[in-house]
Amino acid sequence: MMTAEDRAAFRAWVRAHHPDVGGDPAEFAAGLRRMRAAAARSRGRAPVEVVRIGRGPLARLTRWRERRRRARRLL
C-alpha cells in the first residue's frame, strides 16, 4: 500500500514529467508502467476473503425472511 509520502512524490513526478507541460511522452509512459506494476504487487499481498451465497430455494427463502424482519426504511 502506498503511503502519503509515496503518493506525494509520484504526483510531483507526474507534474514535472507530464507531456502536456513539456515532458517526454516515452519517459512518462514508462514511469506510469512502473507505478502500476508496483501498485499491482502491493495489492497482491492483501488477504482475500471469499463469501459464498447460497442460491437454492431454501437460501432464497431464508434471505426473504431476513428482509421481511428488518425495520422498514424511512423516506
PQR file of N, CA, C, O and H, with PARSE charges and radii, in Angstrom:
ATOM      1  N   MET A   1       0.842  -1.177   0.000 -0.4000 1.5000
ATOM      2  CA  MET A   1       0.000   0.000   0.000 -0.0000 2.0000
ATOM      3  C   MET A   1       0.887   1.240   0.000  0.5500 1.7000
ATOM      4  O   MET A   1       1.896   1.301   0.702 -0.5500 1.4000
ATOM      5  N   MET A   2       0.497   2.207  -0.787 -0.4000 1.5000
ATOM      6  CA  MET A   2       1.285   3.427  -0.889 -0.0000 2.0000
ATOM      7  C   MET A   2       1.038   4.319   0.319  0.5500 1.7000
ATOM      8  O   MET A   2      -0.090   4.462   0.791 -0.5500 1.4000
ATOM      9  H   MET A   2      -0.323   2.157  -1.357  0.4000 1.0000
ATOM     10  N   THR A   3       2.097   4.900   0.795 -0.4000 1.5000
ATOM     11  CA  THR A   3       1.966   5.854   1.888 -0.0000 2.0000
ATOM     12  C   THR A   3       1.662   7.229   1.305  0.5500 1.7000
ATOM     13  O   THR A   3       1.723   7.428   0.092 -0.5500 1.4000
ATOM     14  H   THR A   3       3.013   4.784   0.411  0.4000 1.0000
ATOM     15  N   ALA A   4       1.338   8.159   2.170 -0.4000 1.5000
ATOM     16  CA  ALA A   4       1.051   9.518   1.718 -0.0000 2.0000
ATOM     17  C   ALA A   4       2.290  10.145   1.080  0.5500 1.7000
ATOM     18  O   ALA A   4       2.176  10.910   0.122 -0.5500 1.4000
ATOM     19  H   ALA A   4       1.288   7.997   3.155  0.4000 1.0000
ATOM     20  N   GLU A   5       3.460   9.826   1.605 -0.4000 1.5000
ATOM     21  CA  GLU A   5       4.700  10.375   1.041 -0.0000 2.0000
ATOM     22  C   GLU A   5       4.951   9.821  -0.357  0.5500 1.7000
ATOM     23  O   GLU A   5       5.396  10.545  -1.248 -0.5500 1.4000
ATOM     24  H   GLU A   5       3.552   9.205   2.383  0.4000 1.0000
ATOM     25  N   ASP A   6       4.663   8.525  -0.546 -0.4000 1.5000
ATOM     26  CA  ASP A   6       4.820   7.916  -1.871 -0.0000 2.0000
ATOM     27  C   ASP A   6       3.895   8.564  -2.888  0.5500 1.7000
ATOM     28  O   ASP A   6       4.302   8.872  -4.008 -0.5500 1.4000
ATOM     29  H   ASP A   6       4.302   7.937   0.178  0.4000 1.0000
ATOM     30  N   ARG A   7       2.647   8.766  -2.485 -0.4000 1.5000
ATOM     31  CA  ARG A   7       1.689   9.398  -3.397 -0.0000 2.0000
ATOM     32  C   ARG A   7       2.104  10.823  -3.729  0.5500 1.7000
ATOM     33  O   ARG A   7       1.997  11.251  -4.878 -0.5500 1.4000
ATOM     34  H   ARG A   7       2.317   8.515  -1.575  0.4000 1.0000
ATOM     35  N   ALA A   8       2.578  11.562  -2.727 -0.4000 1.5000
ATOM     36  CA  ALA A   8       3.005  12.941  -2.961 -0.0000 2.0000
ATOM     37  C   ALA A   8       4.203  12.981  -3.900  0.5500 1.7000
ATOM     38  O   ALA A   8       4.278  13.845  -4.773 -0.5500 1.4000
ATOM     39  H   ALA A   8       2.665  11.215  -1.793  0.4000 1.0000
ATOM     40  N   ALA A   9       5.147  12.046  -3.728 -0.4000 1.5000
ATOM     41  CA  ALA A   9       6.309  12.001  -4.610 -0.0000 2.0000
ATOM     42  C   ALA A   9       5.895  11.643  -6.031  0.5500 1.7000
ATOM     43  O   ALA A   9       6.417  12.212  -6.990 -0.5500 1.4000
ATOM     44  H   ALA A   9       5.087  11.343  -3.019  0.4000 1.0000
ATOM     45  N   PHE A  10       4.972  10.716  -6.173 -0.4000 1.5000
ATOM     46  CA  PHE A  10       4.517  10.342  -7.508 -0.0000 2.0000
ATOM     47  C   PHE A  10       3.792  11.499  -8.175  0.5500 1.7000
ATOM     48  O   PHE A  10       4.004  11.753  -9.361 -0.5500 1.4000
ATOM     49  H   PHE A  10       4.548  10.254  -5.394  0.4000 1.0000
ATOM     50  N   ARG A  11       2.947  12.203  -7.446 -0.4000 1.5000
ATOM     51  CA  ARG A  11       2.234  13.338  -8.028 -0.0000 2.0000
ATOM     52  C   ARG A  11       3.199  14.433  -8.446  0.5500 1.7000
ATOM     53  O   ARG A  11       3.001  15.070  -9.481 -0.5500 1.4000
ATOM     54  H   ARG A  11       2.775  11.997  -6.483  0.4000 1.0000
ATOM     55  N   ALA A  12       4.237  14.661  -7.657 -0.4000 1.5000
ATOM     56  CA  ALA A  12       5.251  15.653  -8.041 -0.0000 2.0000
ATOM     57  C   ALA A  12       5.970  15.210  -9.310  0.5500 1.7000
ATOM     58  O   ALA A  12       6.242  16.024 -10.193 -0.5500 1.4000
ATOM     59  H   ALA A  12       4.397  14.144  -6.816  0.4000 1.0000
ATOM     60  N   TRP A  13       6.274  13.925  -9.397 -0.4000 1.5000
ATOM     61  CA  TRP A  13       6.931  13.404 -10.606 -0.0000 2.0000
ATOM     62  C   TRP A  13       6.031  13.584 -11.824  0.5500 1.7000
ATOM     63  O   TRP A  13       6.501  13.974 -12.892 -0.5500 1.4000
ATOM     64  H   TRP A  13       6.053  13.264  -8.679  0.4000 1.0000
ATOM     65  N   VAL A  14       4.732  13.300 -11.665 -0.4000 1.5000
ATOM     66  CA  VAL A  14       3.787  13.460 -12.774 -0.0000 2.0000
ATOM     67  C   VAL A  14       3.730  14.915 -13.206  0.5500 1.7000
ATOM     68  O   VAL A  14       3.759  15.201 -14.403 -0.5500 1.4000
ATOM     69  H   VAL A  14       4.349  12.984 -10.797  0.4000 1.0000
ATOM     70  N   ARG A  15       3.651  15.838 -12.261 -0.4000 1.5000
ATOM     71  CA  ARG A  15       3.594  17.260 -12.615 -0.0000 2.0000
ATOM     72  C   ARG A  15       4.844  17.698 -13.366  0.5500 1.7000
ATOM     73  O   ARG A  15       4.767  18.556 -14.246 -0.5500 1.4000
ATOM     74  H   ARG A  15       3.627  15.606 -11.288  0.4000 1.0000
ATOM     75  N   ALA A  16       5.985  17.125 -13.031 -0.4000 1.5000
ATOM     76  CA  ALA A  16       7.238  17.528 -13.675 -0.0000 2.0000
ATOM     77  C   ALA A  16       7.428  16.875 -15.043  0.5500 1.7000
ATOM     78  O   ALA A  16       8.039  17.478 -15.925 -0.5500 1.4000
ATOM     79  H   ALA A  16       6.047  16.429 -12.316  0.4000 1.0000
ATOM     80  N   HIS A  17       6.918  15.656 -15.241 -0.4000 1.5000
ATOM     81  CA  HIS A  17       7.210  14.896 -16.461 -0.0000 2.0000
ATOM     82  C   HIS A  17       6.038  14.711 -17.416  0.5500 1.7000
ATOM     83  O   HIS A  17       6.173  14.021 -18.427 -0.5500 1.4000
ATOM     84  H   HIS A  17       6.422  15.166 -14.525  0.4000 1.0000
ATOM     85  N   HIS A  18       4.892  15.313 -17.115 -0.4000 1.5000
ATOM     86  CA  HIS A  18       3.719  15.119 -17.966 -0.0000 2.0000
ATOM     87  C   HIS A  18       3.965  15.727 -19.347  0.5500 1.7000
ATOM     88  O   HIS A  18       4.520  16.821 -19.445 -0.5500 1.4000
ATOM     89  H   HIS A  18       4.782  15.873 -16.294  0.4000 1.0000
ATOM     90  N   PRO A  19       3.565  15.041 -20.408 -0.5600 1.5000
ATOM     91  CA  PRO A  19       3.788  15.567 -21.761  0.2800 2.0000
ATOM     92  C   PRO A  19       3.107  16.916 -22.029  0.5500 1.7000
ATOM     93  O   PRO A  19       3.580  17.679 -22.871 -0.5500 1.4000
ATOM     94  N   ASP A  20       2.034  17.216 -21.347 -0.4000 1.5000
ATOM     95  CA  ASP A  20       1.358  18.497 -21.550 -0.0000 2.0000
ATOM     96  C   ASP A  20       2.175  19.680 -21.043  0.5500 1.7000
ATOM     97  O   ASP A  20       1.933  20.817 -21.447 -0.5500 1.4000
ATOM     98  H   ASP A  20       1.650  16.596 -20.663  0.4000 1.0000
ATOM     99  N   VAL A  21       3.130  19.426 -20.169 -0.4000 1.5000
ATOM    100  CA  VAL A  21       3.985  20.512 -19.667 -0.0000 2.0000
ATOM    101  C   VAL A  21       5.408  20.399 -20.207  0.5500 1.7000
ATOM    102  O   VAL A  21       6.338  20.976 -19.644 -0.5500 1.4000
ATOM    103  H   VAL A  21       3.327  18.503 -19.840  0.4000 1.0000
ATOM    104  N   GLY A  22       5.573  19.660 -21.292 -0.4000 1.5000
ATOM    105  CA  GLY A  22       6.871  19.592 -21.950 -0.0000 2.0000
ATOM    106  C   GLY A  22       7.706  18.379 -21.612  0.5500 1.7000
ATOM    107  O   GLY A  22       8.874  18.320 -21.996 -0.5500 1.4000
ATOM    108  H   GLY A  22       4.818  19.191 -21.750  0.4000 1.0000
ATOM    109  N   GLY A  23       7.152  17.405 -20.907 -0.4000 1.5000
ATOM    110  CA  GLY A  23       7.894  16.196 -20.574 -0.0000 2.0000
ATOM    111  C   GLY A  23       7.952  15.228 -21.740  0.5500 1.7000
ATOM    112  O   GLY A  23       7.211  15.363 -22.714 -0.5500 1.4000
ATOM    113  H   GLY A  23       6.203  17.452 -20.595  0.4000 1.0000
ATOM    114  N   ASP A  24       8.826  14.264 -21.632 -0.4000 1.5000
ATOM    115  CA  ASP A  24       8.992  13.251 -22.669 -0.0000 2.0000
ATOM    116  C   ASP A  24       7.866  12.217 -22.550  0.5500 1.7000
ATOM    117  O   ASP A  24       7.722  11.597 -21.496 -0.5500 1.4000
ATOM    118  H   ASP A  24       9.428  14.155 -20.841  0.4000 1.0000
ATOM    119  N   PRO A  25       7.067  12.017 -23.601 -0.5600 1.5000
ATOM    120  CA  PRO A  25       5.956  11.058 -23.520  0.2800 2.0000
ATOM    121  C   PRO A  25       6.413   9.626 -23.234  0.5500 1.7000
ATOM    122  O   PRO A  25       5.739   8.904 -22.499 -0.5500 1.4000
ATOM    123  N   ALA A  26       7.536   9.207 -23.799 -0.4000 1.5000
ATOM    124  CA  ALA A  26       8.015   7.840 -23.576 -0.0000 2.0000
ATOM    125  C   ALA A  26       8.447   7.650 -22.120  0.5500 1.7000
ATOM    126  O   ALA A  26       8.157   6.618 -21.514 -0.5500 1.4000
ATOM    127  H   ALA A  26       8.084   9.794 -24.396  0.4000 1.0000
ATOM    128  N   GLU A  27       9.133   8.637 -21.567 -0.4000 1.5000
ATOM    129  CA  GLU A  27       9.554   8.544 -20.169 -0.0000 2.0000
ATOM    130  C   GLU A  27       8.342   8.561 -19.240  0.5500 1.7000
ATOM    131  O   GLU A  27       8.312   7.850 -18.236 -0.5500 1.4000
ATOM    132  H   GLU A  27       9.369   9.475 -22.060  0.4000 1.0000
ATOM    133  N   PHE A  28       7.351   9.370 -19.577 -0.4000 1.5000
ATOM    134  CA  PHE A  28       6.139   9.440 -18.768 -0.0000 2.0000
ATOM    135  C   PHE A  28       5.402   8.101 -18.780  0.5500 1.7000
ATOM    136  O   PHE A  28       4.965   7.623 -17.734 -0.5500 1.4000
ATOM    137  H   PHE A  28       7.375   9.948 -20.393  0.4000 1.0000
ATOM    138  N   ALA A  29       5.262   7.498 -19.960 -0.4000 1.5000
ATOM    139  CA  ALA A  29       4.583   6.206 -20.072 -0.0000 2.0000
ATOM    140  C   ALA A  29       5.334   5.129 -19.297  0.5500 1.7000
ATOM    141  O   ALA A  29       4.719   4.289 -18.640 -0.5500 1.4000
ATOM    142  H   ALA A  29       5.617   7.886 -20.810  0.4000 1.0000
ATOM    143  N   ALA A  30       6.675   5.154 -19.375 -0.4000 1.5000
ATOM    144  CA  ALA A  30       7.466   4.165 -18.628 -0.0000 2.0000
ATOM    145  C   ALA A  30       7.282   4.345 -17.124  0.5500 1.7000
ATOM    146  O   ALA A  30       7.193   3.363 -16.387 -0.5500 1.4000
ATOM    147  H   ALA A  30       7.174   5.837 -19.908  0.4000 1.0000
ATOM    148  N   GLY A  31       7.224   5.586 -16.671 -0.4000 1.5000
ATOM    149  CA  GLY A  31       7.003   5.848 -15.246 -0.0000 2.0000
ATOM    150  C   GLY A  31       5.646   5.367 -14.782  0.5500 1.7000
ATOM    151  O   GLY A  31       5.516   4.826 -13.684 -0.5500 1.4000
ATOM    152  H   GLY A  31       7.296   6.384 -17.269  0.4000 1.0000
ATOM    153  N   LEU A  32       4.631   5.561 -15.615 -0.4000 1.5000
ATOM    154  CA  LEU A  32       3.295   5.071 -15.263 -0.0000 2.0000
ATOM    155  C   LEU A  32       3.264   3.553 -15.193  0.5500 1.7000
ATOM    156  O   LEU A  32       2.624   2.984 -14.309 -0.5500 1.4000
ATOM    157  H   LEU A  32       4.736   6.000 -16.507  0.4000 1.0000
ATOM    158  N   ARG A  33       3.961   2.884 -16.131 -0.4000 1.5000
ATOM    159  CA  ARG A  33       4.014   1.415 -16.089 -0.0000 2.0000
ATOM    160  C   ARG A  33       4.693   0.937 -14.805  0.5500 1.7000
ATOM    161  O   ARG A  33       4.243  -0.027 -14.186 -0.5500 1.4000
ATOM    162  H   ARG A  33       4.481   3.346 -16.849  0.4000 1.0000
ATOM    163  N   ARG A  34       5.774   1.609 -14.406 -0.4000 1.5000
ATOM    164  CA  ARG A  34       6.458   1.235 -13.152 -0.0000 2.0000
ATOM    165  C   ARG A  34       5.528   1.419 -11.961  0.5500 1.7000
ATOM    166  O   ARG A  34       5.473   0.569 -11.073 -0.5500 1.4000
ATOM    167  H   ARG A  34       6.139   2.392 -14.909  0.4000 1.0000
ATOM    168  N   MET A  35       4.796   2.532 -11.943 -0.4000 1.5000
ATOM    169  CA  MET A  35       3.886   2.811 -10.835 -0.0000 2.0000
ATOM    170  C   MET A  35       2.772   1.767 -10.766  0.5500 1.7000
ATOM    171  O   MET A  35       2.444   1.273  -9.687 -0.5500 1.4000
ATOM    172  H   MET A  35       4.840   3.223 -12.665  0.4000 1.0000
ATOM    173  N   ARG A  36       2.192   1.435 -11.922 -0.4000 1.5000
ATOM    174  CA  ARG A  36       1.112   0.448 -11.933 -0.0000 2.0000
ATOM    175  C   ARG A  36       1.610  -0.935 -11.542  0.5500 1.7000
ATOM    176  O   ARG A  36       0.894  -1.684 -10.878 -0.5500 1.4000
ATOM    177  H   ARG A  36       2.458   1.836 -12.798  0.4000 1.0000
ATOM    178  N   ALA A  37       2.824  -1.282 -11.944 -0.4000 1.5000
ATOM    179  CA  ALA A  37       3.388  -2.579 -11.571 -0.0000 2.0000
ATOM    180  C   ALA A  37       3.620  -2.644 -10.061  0.5500 1.7000
ATOM    181  O   ALA A  37       3.346  -3.666  -9.432 -0.5500 1.4000
ATOM    182  H   ALA A  37       3.406  -0.673 -12.483  0.4000 1.0000
ATOM    183  N   ALA A  38       4.121  -1.559  -9.484 -0.4000 1.5000
ATOM    184  CA  ALA A  38       4.342  -1.521  -8.035 -0.0000 2.0000
ATOM    185  C   ALA A  38       3.017  -1.608  -7.288  0.5500 1.7000
ATOM    186  O   ALA A  38       2.927  -2.281  -6.260 -0.5500 1.4000
ATOM    187  H   ALA A  38       4.343  -0.729  -9.995  0.4000 1.0000
ATOM    188  N   ALA A  39       1.990  -0.933  -7.795 -0.4000 1.5000
ATOM    189  CA  ALA A  39       0.676  -0.976  -7.151 -0.0000 2.0000
ATOM    190  C   ALA A  39       0.080  -2.380  -7.238  0.5500 1.7000
ATOM    191  O   ALA A  39      -0.544  -2.848  -6.286 -0.5500 1.4000
ATOM    192  H   ALA A  39       2.063  -0.387  -8.630  0.4000 1.0000
ATOM    193  N   ALA A  40       0.267  -3.049  -8.365 -0.4000 1.5000
ATOM    194  CA  ALA A  40      -0.255  -4.407  -8.522 -0.0000 2.0000
ATOM    195  C   ALA A  40       0.445  -5.369  -7.574  0.5500 1.7000
ATOM    196  O   ALA A  40      -0.189  -6.266  -7.019 -0.5500 1.4000
ATOM    197  H   ALA A  40       0.775  -2.669  -9.139  0.4000 1.0000
ATOM    198  N   ARG A  41       1.745  -5.189  -7.386 -0.4000 1.5000
ATOM    199  CA  ARG A  41       2.476  -6.054  -6.443 -0.0000 2.0000
ATOM    200  C   ARG A  41       1.996  -5.838  -5.021  0.5500 1.7000
ATOM    201  O   ARG A  41       1.872  -6.797  -4.260 -0.5500 1.4000
ATOM    202  H   ARG A  41       2.260  -4.460  -7.838  0.4000 1.0000
ATOM    203  N   SER A  42       1.724  -4.592  -4.649 -0.4000 1.5000
ATOM    204  CA  SER A  42       1.295  -4.330  -3.275 -0.0000 2.0000
ATOM    205  C   SER A  42      -0.128  -4.833  -3.048  0.5500 1.7000
ATOM    206  O   SER A  42      -0.451  -5.268  -1.943 -0.5500 1.4000
ATOM    207  H   SER A  42       1.825  -3.813  -5.268  0.4000 1.0000
ATOM    208  N   ARG A  43      -0.993  -4.784  -4.080 -0.4000 1.5000
ATOM    209  CA  ARG A  43      -2.359  -5.299  -3.925 -0.0000 2.0000
ATOM    210  C   ARG A  43      -2.356  -6.807  -3.781  0.5500 1.7000
ATOM    211  O   ARG A  43      -3.254  -7.362  -3.147 -0.5500 1.4000
ATOM    212  H   ARG A  43      -0.730  -4.430  -4.978  0.4000 1.0000
ATOM    213  N   GLY A  44      -1.374  -7.485  -4.350 -0.4000 1.5000
ATOM    214  CA  GLY A  44      -1.330  -8.933  -4.285 -0.0000 2.0000
ATOM    215  C   GLY A  44      -1.088  -9.465  -2.889  0.5500 1.7000
ATOM    216  O   GLY A  44      -1.317 -10.648  -2.636 -0.5500 1.4000
ATOM    217  H   GLY A  44      -0.645  -7.034  -4.865  0.4000 1.0000
ATOM    218  N   ARG A  45      -0.638  -8.635  -1.990 -0.4000 1.5000
ATOM    219  CA  ARG A  45      -0.330  -9.066  -0.626 -0.0000 2.0000
ATOM    220  C   ARG A  45      -1.531  -8.971   0.309  0.5500 1.7000
ATOM    221  O   ARG A  45      -1.476  -9.459   1.438 -0.5500 1.4000
ATOM    222  H   ARG A  45      -0.452  -7.674  -2.196  0.4000 1.0000
ATOM    223  N   ALA A  46      -2.600  -8.357  -0.145 -0.4000 1.5000
ATOM    224  CA  ALA A  46      -3.765  -8.184   0.714 -0.0000 2.0000
ATOM    225  C   ALA A  46      -4.501  -9.515   0.860  0.5500 1.7000
ATOM    226  O   ALA A  46      -4.576 -10.292  -0.092 -0.5500 1.4000
ATOM    227  H   ALA A  46      -2.644  -7.961  -1.062  0.4000 1.0000
ATOM    228  N   PRO A  47      -5.038  -9.776   2.037 -0.5600 1.5000
ATOM    229  CA  PRO A  47      -5.793 -11.014   2.213  0.2800 2.0000
ATOM    230  C   PRO A  47      -7.094 -10.969   1.415  0.5500 1.7000
ATOM    231  O   PRO A  47      -7.702  -9.910   1.261 -0.5500 1.4000
ATOM    232  N   VAL A  48      -7.501 -12.100   0.921 -0.4000 1.5000
ATOM    233  CA  VAL A  48      -8.722 -12.205   0.131 -0.0000 2.0000
ATOM    234  C   VAL A  48      -9.734 -13.010   0.926  0.5500 1.7000
ATOM    235  O   VAL A  48      -9.427 -14.086   1.438 -0.5500 1.4000
ATOM    236  H   VAL A  48      -7.006 -12.960   1.046  0.4000 1.0000
ATOM    237  N   GLU A  49     -10.921 -12.486   1.022 -0.4000 1.5000
ATOM    238  CA  GLU A  49     -11.981 -13.171   1.751 -0.0000 2.0000
ATOM    239  C   GLU A  49     -13.062 -13.569   0.759  0.5500 1.7000
ATOM    240  O   GLU A  49     -13.572 -12.725   0.022 -0.5500 1.4000
ATOM    241  H   GLU A  49     -11.170 -11.611   0.606  0.4000 1.0000
ATOM    242  N   VAL A  50     -13.408 -14.830   0.736 -0.4000 1.5000
ATOM    243  CA  VAL A  50     -14.423 -15.342  -0.172 -0.0000 2.0000
ATOM    244  C   VAL A  50     -15.699 -15.581   0.619  0.5500 1.7000
ATOM    245  O   VAL A  50     -15.688 -16.240   1.659 -0.5500 1.4000
ATOM    246  H   VAL A  50     -12.994 -15.516   1.334  0.4000 1.0000
ATOM    247  N   VAL A  51     -16.790 -15.040   0.115 -0.4000 1.5000
ATOM    248  CA  VAL A  51     -18.078 -15.200   0.769 -0.0000 2.0000
ATOM    249  C   VAL A  51     -18.982 -15.956  -0.186  0.5500 1.7000
ATOM    250  O   VAL A  51     -19.209 -15.518  -1.314 -0.5500 1.4000
ATOM    251  H   VAL A  51     -16.798 -14.505  -0.729  0.4000 1.0000
ATOM    252  N   ARG A  52     -19.495 -17.082   0.262 -0.4000 1.5000
ATOM    253  CA  ARG A  52     -20.393 -17.875  -0.578 -0.0000 2.0000
ATOM    254  C   ARG A  52     -21.835 -17.555  -0.209  0.5500 1.7000
ATOM    255  O   ARG A  52     -22.204 -17.514   0.964 -0.5500 1.4000
ATOM    256  H   ARG A  52     -19.311 -17.437   1.178  0.4000 1.0000
ATOM    257  N   ILE A  53     -22.622 -17.336  -1.223 -0.4000 1.5000
ATOM    258  CA  ILE A  53     -24.035 -17.053  -1.021 -0.0000 2.0000
ATOM    259  C   ILE A  53     -24.823 -18.232  -1.575  0.5500 1.7000
ATOM    260  O   ILE A  53     -24.675 -18.604  -2.739 -0.5500 1.4000
ATOM    261  H   ILE A  53     -22.322 -17.369  -2.177  0.4000 1.0000
ATOM    262  N   GLY A  54     -25.654 -18.807  -0.733 -0.4000 1.5000
ATOM    263  CA  GLY A  54     -26.473 -19.924  -1.179 -0.0000 2.0000
ATOM    264  C   GLY A  54     -27.440 -19.489  -2.268  0.5500 1.7000
ATOM    265  O   GLY A  54     -27.979 -18.383  -2.218 -0.5500 1.4000
ATOM    266  H   GLY A  54     -25.774 -18.506   0.213  0.4000 1.0000
ATOM    267  N   ARG A  55     -27.661 -20.349  -3.244 -0.4000 1.5000
ATOM    268  CA  ARG A  55     -28.514 -19.990  -4.370 -0.0000 2.0000
ATOM    269  C   ARG A  55     -29.745 -20.890  -4.491  0.5500 1.7000
ATOM    270  O   ARG A  55     -30.563 -20.685  -5.388 -0.5500 1.4000
ATOM    271  H   ARG A  55     -27.223 -21.247  -3.284  0.4000 1.0000
ATOM    272  N   GLY A  56     -29.888 -21.848  -3.637 -0.4000 1.5000
ATOM    273  CA  GLY A  56     -31.018 -22.768  -3.725 -0.0000 2.0000
ATOM    274  C   GLY A  56     -32.290 -22.161  -3.166  0.5500 1.7000
ATOM    275  O   GLY A  56     -32.282 -21.038  -2.661 -0.5500 1.4000
ATOM    276  H   GLY A  56     -29.223 -22.014  -2.908  0.4000 1.0000
ATOM    277  N   PRO A  57     -33.379 -22.901  -3.258 -0.5600 1.5000
ATOM    278  CA  PRO A  57     -34.671 -22.378  -2.792  0.2800 2.0000
ATOM    279  C   PRO A  57     -34.699 -22.111  -1.291  0.5500 1.7000
ATOM    280  O   PRO A  57     -35.331 -21.149  -0.852 -0.5500 1.4000
ATOM    281  N   LEU A  58     -34.036 -22.933  -0.504 -0.4000 1.5000
ATOM    282  CA  LEU A  58     -34.010 -22.708   0.942 -0.0000 2.0000
ATOM    283  C   LEU A  58     -33.247 -21.433   1.283  0.5500 1.7000
ATOM    284  O   LEU A  58     -33.662 -20.675   2.159 -0.5500 1.4000
ATOM    285  H   LEU A  58     -33.524 -23.714  -0.861  0.4000 1.0000
ATOM    286  N   ALA A  59     -32.137 -21.196   0.593 -0.4000 1.5000
ATOM    287  CA  ALA A  59     -31.357 -19.983   0.827 -0.0000 2.0000
ATOM    288  C   ALA A  59     -32.151 -18.744   0.428  0.5500 1.7000
ATOM    289  O   ALA A  59     -32.104 -17.724   1.116 -0.5500 1.4000
ATOM    290  H   ALA A  59     -31.800 -21.812  -0.119  0.4000 1.0000
ATOM    291  N   ARG A  60     -32.878 -18.831  -0.679 -0.4000 1.5000
ATOM    292  CA  ARG A  60     -33.702 -17.698  -1.109 -0.0000 2.0000
ATOM    293  C   ARG A  60     -34.801 -17.413  -0.093  0.5500 1.7000
ATOM    294  O   ARG A  60     -35.079 -16.255   0.216 -0.5500 1.4000
ATOM    295  H   ARG A  60     -32.917 -19.659  -1.238  0.4000 1.0000
ATOM    296  N   LEU A  61     -35.422 -18.462   0.425 -0.4000 1.5000
ATOM    297  CA  LEU A  61     -36.462 -18.280   1.430 -0.0000 2.0000
ATOM    298  C   LEU A  61     -35.888 -17.645   2.693  0.5500 1.7000
ATOM    299  O   LEU A  61     -36.509 -16.762   3.285 -0.5500 1.4000
ATOM    300  H   LEU A  61     -35.196 -19.404   0.175  0.4000 1.0000
ATOM    301  N   THR A  62     -34.726 -18.087   3.097 -0.4000 1.5000
ATOM    302  CA  THR A  62     -34.078 -17.533   4.295 -0.0000 2.0000
ATOM    303  C   THR A  62     -33.781 -16.053   4.110  0.5500 1.7000
ATOM    304  O   THR A  62     -34.050 -15.252   5.005 -0.5500 1.4000
ATOM    305  H   THR A  62     -34.222 -18.804   2.616  0.4000 1.0000
ATOM    306  N   ARG A  63     -33.220 -15.676   2.944 -0.4000 1.5000
ATOM    307  CA  ARG A  63     -32.927 -14.261   2.690 -0.0000 2.0000
ATOM    308  C   ARG A  63     -34.206 -13.437   2.655  0.5500 1.7000
ATOM    309  O   ARG A  63     -34.222 -12.307   3.142 -0.5500 1.4000
ATOM    310  H   ARG A  63     -33.000 -16.327   2.217  0.4000 1.0000
ATOM    311  N   TRP A  64     -35.286 -13.986   2.084 -0.4000 1.5000
ATOM    312  CA  TRP A  64     -36.547 -13.279   2.036 -0.0000 2.0000
ATOM    313  C   TRP A  64     -37.074 -13.027   3.449  0.5500 1.7000
ATOM    314  O   TRP A  64     -37.538 -11.930   3.757 -0.5500 1.4000
ATOM    315  H   TRP A  64     -35.274 -14.905   1.689  0.4000 1.0000
ATOM    316  N   ARG A  65     -37.001 -14.038   4.294 -0.4000 1.5000
ATOM    317  CA  ARG A  65     -37.459 -13.880   5.683 -0.0000 2.0000
ATOM    318  C   ARG A  65     -36.641 -12.825   6.414  0.5500 1.7000
ATOM    319  O   ARG A  65     -37.193 -12.024   7.168 -0.5500 1.4000
ATOM    320  H   ARG A  65     -36.624 -14.929   4.043  0.4000 1.0000
ATOM    321  N   GLU A  66     -35.316 -12.818   6.197 -0.4000 1.5000
ATOM    322  CA  GLU A  66     -34.461 -11.817   6.846 -0.0000 2.0000
ATOM    323  C   GLU A  66     -34.842 -10.409   6.406  0.5500 1.7000
ATOM    324  O   GLU A  66     -34.877  -9.484   7.218 -0.5500 1.4000
ATOM    325  H   GLU A  66     -34.866 -13.469   5.584  0.4000 1.0000
ATOM    326  N   ARG A  67     -35.123 -10.254   5.128 -0.4000 1.5000
ATOM    327  CA  ARG A  67     -35.518  -8.934   4.640 -0.0000 2.0000
ATOM    328  C   ARG A  67     -36.851  -8.500   5.248  0.5500 1.7000
ATOM    329  O   ARG A  67     -37.033  -7.327   5.575 -0.5500 1.4000
ATOM    330  H   ARG A  67     -35.094 -11.005   4.469  0.4000 1.0000
ATOM    331  N   ARG A  68     -37.767  -9.428   5.396 -0.4000 1.5000
ATOM    332  CA  ARG A  68     -39.084  -9.091   5.959 -0.0000 2.0000
ATOM    333  C   ARG A  68     -38.975  -8.694   7.426  0.5500 1.7000
ATOM    334  O   ARG A  68     -39.777  -7.891   7.904 -0.5500 1.4000
ATOM    335  H   ARG A  68     -37.620 -10.380   5.130  0.4000 1.0000
ATOM    336  N   ARG A  69     -38.006  -9.237   8.145 -0.4000 1.5000
ATOM    337  CA  ARG A  69     -37.874  -8.948   9.575 -0.0000 2.0000
ATOM    338  C   ARG A  69     -37.142  -7.638   9.849  0.5500 1.7000
ATOM    339  O   ARG A  69     -37.195  -7.127  10.968 -0.5500 1.4000
ATOM    340  H   ARG A  69     -37.355  -9.889   7.757  0.4000 1.0000
ATOM    341  N   ARG A  70     -36.468  -7.093   8.857 -0.4000 1.5000
ATOM    342  CA  ARG A  70     -35.749  -5.820   9.055 -0.0000 2.0000
ATOM    343  C   ARG A  70     -36.743  -4.687   9.260  0.5500 1.7000
ATOM    344  O   ARG A  70     -37.890  -4.740   8.818 -0.5500 1.4000
ATOM    345  H   ARG A  70     -36.426  -7.508   7.948  0.4000 1.0000
ATOM    346  N   ALA A  71     -36.259  -3.668   9.944 -0.4000 1.5000
ATOM    347  CA  ALA A  71     -37.095  -2.484  10.126 -0.0000 2.0000
ATOM    348  C   ALA A  71     -37.290  -1.782   8.778  0.5500 1.7000
ATOM    349  O   ALA A  71     -36.399  -1.777   7.929 -0.5500 1.4000
ATOM    350  H   ALA A  71     -35.327  -3.625  10.303  0.4000 1.0000
ATOM    351  N   ARG A  72     -38.461  -1.199   8.605 -0.4000 1.5000
ATOM    352  CA  ARG A  72     -38.735  -0.502   7.347 -0.0000 2.0000
ATOM    353  C   ARG A  72     -37.858   0.741   7.249  0.5500 1.7000
ATOM    354  O   ARG A  72     -37.526   1.371   8.254 -0.5500 1.4000
ATOM    355  H   ARG A  72     -39.186  -1.203   9.295  0.4000 1.0000
ATOM    356  N   ARG A  73     -37.496   1.073   6.028 -0.4000 1.5000
ATOM    357  CA  ARG A  73     -36.704   2.285   5.800 -0.0000 2.0000
ATOM    358  C   ARG A  73     -37.620   3.485   5.757  0.5500 1.7000
ATOM    359  O   ARG A  73     -38.727   3.427   5.221 -0.5500 1.4000
ATOM    360  H   ARG A  73     -37.765   0.561   5.212  0.4000 1.0000
ATOM    361  N   LEU A  74     -37.146   4.562   6.325 -0.4000 1.5000
ATOM    362  CA  LEU A  74     -37.915   5.811   6.302 -0.0000 2.0000
ATOM    363  C   LEU A  74     -37.488   6.627   5.103  0.5500 1.7000
ATOM    364  O   LEU A  74     -36.298   6.734   4.807 -0.5500 1.4000
ATOM    365  H   LEU A  74     -36.247   4.609   6.760  0.4000 1.0000
ATOM    366  N   LEU A  75     -38.443   7.196   4.419 -0.4000 1.5000
ATOM    367  CA  LEU A  75     -38.125   8.007   3.243 -0.0000 2.0000
ATOM    368  C   LEU A  75     -37.940   9.446   3.583  0.5500 1.7000
ATOM    369  O   LEU A  75     -37.668  10.259   2.700 -0.5500 1.4000
ATOM    370  H   LEU A  75     -39.410   7.109   4.659  0.4000 1.0000
TER
END
